[in-house]
Amino acid sequence: MIATSYRYIVRKAGVRGGHAVVEGTRIGVHDVVAMIRTGCSIDEVVQAFPSLTRAKVYECLAYYEDHRLELEPLIAEQTANLDA
């Protein structure tokens, strides 16, 4: 597992293609950000992923702000079919 400078965000080889995930889960940072981008509230994300806390969701958003170039293609791919 590769630690990041974030408390809850890690990368692990073989998990979600090595992309950033919330520690102890297979929930990708891009999953959380995509939900927010498509209109979900923080509380709705926590309801959808009971293993997340509000703090973890906010940290996903902070990670996104610092790593936009890395995450934008993943988010675009994940939300592409929503426009159809």
N, C-alpha and C positions, 0 to 999 in steps of 0.2 A: 504494500500500500504506500502511496506517495502522499505525504501530508502537504497541505497548502498553508498559507498564512491565515487561513480562515479556521475558526473553531470547529465548524460542522462540515466543511467541504473537503473531500478527499478524491483521489484518483486511484483506481486499482486496476491493474492489468487484467483483462478478461471480463471486466464488469462494465457494461454499457460502452464497449469500444474504447475503454480507457478515458472516457470523458468524465468531467467532474460530476460527482454524485454527493448526496447527503450521506454522511458517515453512518454506517450500520444499515443502509438501505440500498436499493437499486434505483432510487429515484434520482433522475438526472436533474442538474440545475436547469437545463434547458426545458425539462418537463414543467417545472414550476413556473419559469418565466413565460412559457407559452400559454399556460393557463391564465396568468395575469394579463398577458397581452390580448387574450381573446375575451376578456371581460370578467373573469372571476375575481372575487374579492380575496383578501388574505384568508378570511375565515372559511370561504368556500374551498380554498386549496387545502387548508388544514382538515376540513371535513372529508375531502376526497382522499387524502393521504393521512390517516390517523397517526402514523408514526412521526409526522412532522409537528413541530410547534411553530408558533408565530415567529419566534426568534430565528428558527431555521429557514423559514420562508423569506424573512427579511435578509438573512445572510445570502440566500440564493440571489436575491435582487442586487445586493452589494457586489457579489461575485460577477454577476452579469455586467454591471457598470464598469468593472475593471477589465473585463474580458469579452467585450462586445464582438470583436472580430472573430474570435473562436466560436462563440455561441450563435451568432446570427444565422449561419447556414443551417445549423441543427434546428433552430426555432422555425426557420422558413420551411424546411422540409416537413416538420411536424404539423405546421398549420396550413400547408399548401392546399389540402383537400377541403378546408373549411370555406374557401372562397368559391368553390364550385357549386 
